[in-house]
């Protein structure tokens, strides 16, 4: 192994953070595509005939191959074999291929084609999968939803591969430096993709005189092309770094079947893994239905076509204000001068209020939910810093579970009770969504740092692979379950559509979401119980979960 001579690329803060920005922007684009149809569920129902069950199956298909074909494990092996830069390129190509297939599936070009006929007549029964009740397809599922599911499965393989690759890349460039800050920054930028999707996906679908949902997906495809360009630029930076250091890429031990015994016999591992799947299952699947839930529980008034609030210009302005909120809130954590820090916080708060006001004036459910990541962006560094220096990770998990329960029960019972109130419903919705986003910040800040304290350092990579796989089970199952519960608890609405009493467009925004929200609140309740058990086990076995990550 050669000794590195002089300074290398990673020694320069500007170049190091440029590498991070490339990786973060690629994940930002992938997060947008991940939820590209979430804010237009009602349009998918009225224009493509996707009912809630079909919509849920399509959304859950993203993780299908990761769960049932174990692609998540293979992605780790691929990363270990070919390294960060080649895996980044591969993941970018795989995501783009899946996205293009999904775009074609919902486009008008697919409608009436021979391929549509084939999908209509096939994949209605898959031996084994149907008997187990895990088939990604159901009988009478629209052909467009079947092909979209296939594309989303392929995209899901790419995006999971990209996720673990980006984490490895950050370790490579920031090891021995401000790595925690780098990971937090990447996560914060990626989560802004959710808000971006909520604001712009409906804009593209409703652009012009005719509604076309494929335009929204095309927007996501273009962004994934940009993500691939980011990975290509990163490829050359990473290659240059290796040439300068003269070192081969650092590699973790590959996943081994023999590791399973050590991991699966760890009580602490199971508690953290189950907490992870409960947390993520209560939030990510909810995101896919959140806009439709708001459409069903808030009273919206129609904005005149010639009004400023009905133009696409206001969407761009609102997005710029969102970026100001995120940038000032995040940056305020790292400003040492008190006056400047409070000034930035003040700008962030005022901008957030303006953002919410604009969402209210636009009478748009999508822009109401767009506030979801904004509070999280501002407090994630605070929470991470607190756990690093003060500890209390297990206690934070308990707090996060309580907030999760309160938020979903508020959506289930308080929001419907305020339907008809001009401002009350919007105010409660905004506050609850912000708090839900904040509770989600507790997961990366406290849950992930627990894992190295629970398993041997030699099998940490295998432990994370197992946790991600278990997490993906929940991310596959719960979008499907939410759709099924919606269908089964709204029989009168479905019957009225069949009889022609109510139009599809009206039915799509008339669901009763109480049962699915109670189900998600129960996930929070289970997480709360496990959180208390984890605290007890930690106290008994001395894992050190309540201890600071950084020992003074």
C-alpha positions, 0 to 999 in steps of 0.5 A: 500500500502506497503512502499518500503524498501531500494533500489529497482531494478529501483534505479540502473542505470545499471539494469534500463537501462538493462530493457530498453535495453530488451524492445528496442531490442524487438522493434528493432526486430519488426521493422525489420520484419515490413519492411522485404519485402520492400527491395525485392519488385522486387523479390516478383513481379518476383518470386511470381507474386505480382504486385504493387497493391497487394504489397501495399494491403499486406503492408497496411494489417498490420494496417487493424485490428487496424483500422477497428476492433478497436484492437488498442483500445482493446490493451489499455484496455488489457494493463490496465487490465493485466499490462505491463509484461503480455501484453508484453508477449502476444504481443510477442506471437501474433507477432510471430504467425502472422510472422510464418503465413506470412513466410509460405505464401511466402514459397515454401511449400505453393505453390501447397498445398490445402491451396493455392487452398483454398485461390485462390478460396476464399476471392475474395469478402467480403460483405460490405468491397468490396462495401466500397473499403476497402477490404484487398484482391482483385480479382485475388490476389495471394493466397500467398499474401492473406495468407501473409496479414492475417499473417501481420494483426495478426503481426500488432495487436501484434506490436501495442500492444508492442508499447504502452506496451513498452512506459508504461514500460519505464514510470514505470522504469524511472518515476522521472528520465531521462525518455525523454532520455530513450524514445529517446534511445529506439526509436533510437535503434528501428529505426536502425531496418529499416537499418538492414532490408534493408541490410540483407533482400536481402542478405538472399533472394539471398543467394545461387544459388536460390532466395528464398524470404521466407528466408528473412521472416524466418530471421525476424521470428527468430528475433521475437523469440529473441524478445519474449525471451527479453519480458520473461526476462523483465517479471521476472525483472518487477515482481521482481520490483513489489515485492520489491516496494509492489505496484500494477502496475500504471494504467491509466484511461481506454479508455471511449466512454464518453471521445470522446466528450471532445477530438473531440471538441478540435481544437488543438487535431484535428490539432495535430492528422491530422499533425500526420497522414500526417507526418507518412503517408508520411514516413512509406508507403514510406519506403515500396516502397523506395528501389524499387523507387531507383531501378527505378531511379538510374543506377546500374552496375552489380558487378562480382560474384567473386568481394569482393563487391558481397560477404555477408562478405561486408554486415556484415562489412557495418553493423558493420560500421553502428553501429559505426555511430549510436553509436558514433553519439548518444553518442556524445550528452551526452559527456561533454568534448568538445574534446571527443565529437568532436572526436566521431562526427568525427568518426561518420562522417568518418564512415558514408562516408565509409558506403555510399561509400560501398553502392555505391560500392555494387551497391545496392539500399537497402544499399543506403536507409539503411542510412535513420535512421542514421542522425536521431539517432544522432540528435533526442536527440538534438531536444528533448533537444531543445524542452524541454529547448527552446520550438518552437515545432510548428515551428519545425513541420513547418520545418519538413513539408518543408523538407518533401516536398523538399525530395519527390519532389527531389525524383520525379524530380531531381533523375530521371533527374540524371539517367545515372550519375555514381555518381550524382544520388547516391550522391543526393539519399544519401543526400535526404534520410538522410535529410528525416530521419532527418525531421522524427526526428522532429515528436517525438521531437515536435509533441508528447509533444504537446498533453498534452498541448492540452487536459485535463490530465485525458483524455491524454491516450484516446487522444493518443489512438485516435491519434494512431487510426487515424494514423493507418488509414493513414498507412493502406491507403497509401501503398495501394494508392501508389500501385494503383497509380503505376499501373494506371500511368504505363499502358504501362509497365504492357501491355508490361509484359502481351505481353511478350515484357519485362521480369517481372524482368526488369519490376519490376525495371522500374516503373515511381514513379513520381505520387506517390512521388508527392502525398506524397509531397502533404501530406507534403504540407497539413502538412505545412498548418496545421502547420501554422494554429496550430501556429496561434491557439496556439498564439490565445488560448495560448496552450504554444506549443512554450514554453519549456517543462521544465520551469526554 
